[in-house]
């Protein structure tokens, strides 16, 4: 008979574990909220970071990692160096180079929407001289109009980068679209789409090399070369470009790979993710402390219930199992709510940014497992305290 009284079915244990939540729903909800916030932070951070990184990697693959730039650097004394006139020719002869385009920054030339704009209101727009091969080298696209060709490079014709066009208030091109460039009217032939690997072109007005020499005294020395190399030989080609561009002073040439700037953002994202995950873990720990506190208070408030159950034959292990189950249930509900909230936040952010939504399954299951561990740890002391109550003392103090 005693053995039958001391037996508790799983269904009965679940019902007993919900007594505290049903009698104090607001307190239970606040306890669940603490765990939910921690799990939502962890799942959301992992999901958003994974979605962002996948989008960034896709952009790098799409843009290509074989674009290199060669620019004039500085000499030992700090003076600005100059690339030779035939730097592009030397680079083009380098093994592994597919194509190369020379550009020159015309620092003293400014561009305005009209000839009535004050000279100091440049808007940060640069004027660059280039040739028709630039669009193909950068793998760029036009938003509207056409790019420079062998004929238009000799005439006052300009193509605007995306940011430059926005700054000048030009969103479409027709026969009458002109800008005031270096004291001359230039016809706008086209507007480029954004170039992520060449932001300096985005904020530039592009004109032909011949017209730059005719109107602005361009001396033929480029300031930047854009180079497309064989993809599997890009790193090797990068080591040879400085000497190919300026054999006399290779140490004054700066060679870089624009895609490295995008790749470095992955490292920054990883460090930020670690910080945010740490904050989420702290929130989860605080939630666990909150559950432990609620369970201790629950034991003190339910001494009569505990004493009565013990008097009716409940064993210590059953009392302990009841309160431990309640702690686990609170944590589990918080974990599920937090996981759902984290997934929802990830989906909302990814959708708004145009990313593919990626939610790491290991992060979700790992977070749920962590909540059960926290629930178990938070419930051990209250459960043990409840189990150790003497039924006579519990009924007497009620």
Secondary structure by P-SEA (a helix, b strand, c coil): cccccccccaaaaaaaaaccccccaaaaaaaaaaaaaaaaaaaaaaaaaaaaaaaaaaaaaaacccbbbbbbbbcccccccccccaaaaaaaacccccbbbbbbccccccccccccccccccccbbbbbbccccccccccccccccccccccccccbbbbcaaaaaaacccccccccccccccbbbbbcccccccccccccccbbbbcaaaaaacccccccccbbbbbccccaaaaaaacccccccccccccbbbbbcaaaaaaaaaaaaaaaaaaaaaaaaaaaaaaaaaaaaaaaaaaaaaaaaaaaaaacccaaaaaaaaaaaaaaaaaaaaaaaaaaaaaaaaaaaaaacccccccaaaaaaaaaaaaaaaaaaaaaaaaaaaaccaaaaaaac
